[in-house]
Structure formats: C-alpha cells, structure tokens
C-alpha cells in the first residue's frame, strides 16, 4: 500500500473525529440514564405519597369497607380537599400519555355523572339503578391507584 497518497492521513483524520463523537455519545447516553433513574425515583416517591394519602383518607372504606358511612356524601366531601391535593401533586409525575386517563379516573371517582368542577357521590349510594355502591367505590379507587403502581 502506498502511504504517500494520503491513505494514512484520511485514517488519522477519522480517528481524530471518532474520538470526540464517541465521547459525546457516551456523555449523552450517561445523561439519559441519569435522567431516567432520577425520573423513576421521583415517580416512585410520588406514587408512594399518593397511595399513602388515598389509604389514610379512605381508611375503613378501602380496600375493604368495614363500616360504610350512613352519609357517604358528607364523608367524601370532607376528604375531598386532601385527595384532590394528592391527585394534583401526583399528576405531575405521570408520563404525559397517562394523564388524560388519570384525569378521567379522578373525575369518575368524585362525580357520578363525570361533570367537571362538581362533586357528586350518587354512584356510592344505594338507590335507583345503583345496586352495588361499595363495589363501584372499590373499582373506582382501584383504577386511581393503578396509576401509582411501583415502576
């Protein structure tokens, strides 16, 4: 091979370019891994705080209802501000593609007719076509908590 025609010069130039590009790619990959680990830990912590709030606010009703309140509407209205604060806080940690479903689950939990800006707990009262209010309640809470699964 005749090295006088620039063959080695081309190889050396590629070596000079490959090293910085490889360093940049390794740096970007390391940054991505670091951000992914941070996001996973933040989601894990937020999910734990959300579950803790839901369990403490719905103690006695969830996961198994030991004593169903005679006035479930008043019971849930009293707990709504803390639950709503937990929902708002946790929502920020969810991936964007899960937020709409989470919002729907929250709306379904606190409004029987899925009307925004209102609380209505008729679906947790045994009258009309509602035959299993405790079962509906459990399913709605199950769906809310499904977003707070351990990543």
C-alpha positions as CSV (number, residue, x, y, z in Angstrom):
1,X,0.0,0.0,0.0
2,X,1.3,3.4,-1.0
3,X,1.0,5.6,2.1
4,X,2.3,8.7,0.3
5,X,-1.0,9.4,-1.4
6,X,-2.8,10.3,1.8
7,X,-4.3,7.0,2.9
8,X,-2.9,7.3,6.4
9,X,-3.9,11.0,6.6
10,X,-7.5,10.0,5.9
11,X,-7.4,7.3,8.6
12,X,-5.8,9.7,11.1
13,X,-8.4,12.4,10.4
14,X,-11.2,9.8,11.0
15,X,-9.6,8.8,14.3
16,X,-9.5,12.4,15.3
17,X,-13.2,12.8,14.6
18,X,-14.3,9.4,16.0
19,X,-12.9,10.1,19.5
20,X,-14.8,13.3,20.2
21,X,-18.0,11.9,18.6
22,X,-17.7,8.8,20.7
23,X,-17.1,10.8,23.8
24,X,-20.2,13.0,23.1
25,X,-22.3,9.9,22.5
26,X,-21.2,8.3,25.7
27,X,-21.8,11.5,27.6
28,X,-25.3,11.8,26.1
29,X,-26.1,8.2,26.9
30,X,-24.9,8.7,30.5
31,X,-27.1,11.8,30.8
32,X,-30.1,9.9,29.5
33,X,-29.5,7.1,32.0
34,X,-29.1,9.6,34.9
35,X,-32.3,11.5,34.0
36,X,-34.2,8.2,33.6
37,X,-33.1,7.0,37.0
38,X,-34.0,10.4,38.6
39,X,-37.4,10.4,36.9
40,X,-38.1,6.8,38.0
41,X,-37.1,7.6,41.6
42,X,-39.3,10.7,41.6
43,X,-42.3,8.8,40.2
44,X,-41.7,6.0,42.8
45,X,-41.7,8.6,45.7
46,X,-44.7,10.5,44.3
47,X,-46.7,7.2,43.9
48,X,-45.9,6.2,47.4
49,X,-47.1,9.5,48.8
50,X,-50.2,9.3,46.7
51,X,-51.1,5.8,47.9
52,X,-50.4,6.8,51.5
53,X,-52.8,9.7,51.2
54,X,-55.5,7.7,49.5
55,X,-55.3,4.9,52.0
56,X,-55.3,7.3,55.0
57,X,-58.2,9.3,53.7
58,X,-60.3,6.3,52.8
59,X,-59.4,4.3,55.9
60,X,-62.3,2.0,56.8
61,X,-63.7,2.1,53.2
62,X,-60.8,0.8,51.1
63,X,-59.6,-1.8,50.3
64,X,-62.4,-3.4,52.2
65,X,-65.3,-1.5,53.6
66,X,-65.5,-2.3,57.3
67,X,-68.3,0.2,58.0
68,X,-70.0,2.0,55.2
69,X,-70.9,5.6,56.3
70,X,-74.6,6.4,56.5
71,X,-73.8,9.7,54.7
72,X,-71.1,8.8,52.2
73,X,-71.6,12.1,50.5
74,X,-70.5,14.1,53.6
75,X,-67.8,11.6,54.4
76,X,-66.2,12.0,50.9
77,X,-66.7,15.8,50.7
78,X,-64.8,16.1,54.0
79,X,-61.9,14.2,52.5
80,X,-62.0,15.7,49.0
81,X,-59.6,18.6,49.6
82,X,-56.8,16.3,50.7
83,X,-57.5,13.8,48.0
84,X,-57.6,16.5,45.3
85,X,-54.3,17.9,46.5
86,X,-52.7,14.4,46.3
87,X,-54.2,14.0,42.8
88,X,-52.8,17.3,41.6
89,X,-49.4,16.7,43.1
90,X,-49.1,13.1,41.7
91,X,-50.4,14.0,38.3
92,X,-47.2,16.0,37.5
93,X,-45.1,12.8,37.9
94,X,-47.2,10.8,35.4
95,X,-46.0,10.4,31.8
96,X,-48.0,12.8,29.6
97,X,-49.7,9.9,27.8
98,X,-51.3,8.6,31.1
99,X,-52.6,12.0,32.3
100,X,-55.9,12.0,30.4
101,X,-56.8,8.6,31.7
102,X,-55.8,9.6,35.2
103,X,-57.9,12.8,35.0
104,X,-60.9,10.6,33.8
105,X,-60.4,8.2,36.7
106,X,-60.3,11.1,39.2
107,X,-63.4,12.6,37.7
108,X,-65.2,9.3,37.7
109,X,-64.3,8.9,41.4
110,X,-65.7,12.2,42.6
111,X,-68.6,12.8,40.2
112,X,-71.2,10.1,39.3
113,X,-72.1,11.9,36.1
114,X,-68.5,12.9,35.2
115,X,-69.1,16.6,35.3
116,X,-66.1,18.7,35.8
117,X,-66.0,21.1,38.7
118,X,-68.6,19.3,40.8
119,X,-68.7,16.7,43.4
120,X,-71.5,14.1,43.3
121,X,-71.3,10.8,45.0
122,X,-74.6,9.3,43.9
123,X,-72.8,6.3,42.5
124,X,-71.8,5.4,46.0
125,X,-75.4,5.5,47.4
126,X,-77.8,2.5,47.1
127,X,-80.7,3.9,45.3
128,X,-82.1,3.8,41.8
129,X,-80.1,1.7,39.5
130,X,-77.1,1.6,41.8
131,X,-77.1,-1.9,43.4
132,X,-73.5,-2.2,44.5
133,X,-72.2,1.2,45.7
134,X,-69.3,-0.4,47.7
135,X,-68.2,-2.4,44.6
136,X,-68.3,0.7,42.4
137,X,-66.3,2.6,45.0
138,X,-63.7,-0.1,45.2
139,X,-63.4,-0.3,41.4
140,X,-63.0,3.5,41.1
141,X,-60.3,3.6,43.8
142,X,-58.6,0.6,42.2
143,X,-58.4,2.4,38.9
144,X,-57.0,5.6,40.6
145,X,-54.4,3.6,42.5
146,X,-53.4,1.6,39.3
147,X,-51.6,4.8,38.2
148,X,-49.5,4.7,41.3
149,X,-48.1,1.2,40.7
150,X,-44.5,0.6,41.5
151,X,-42.4,1.4,38.5
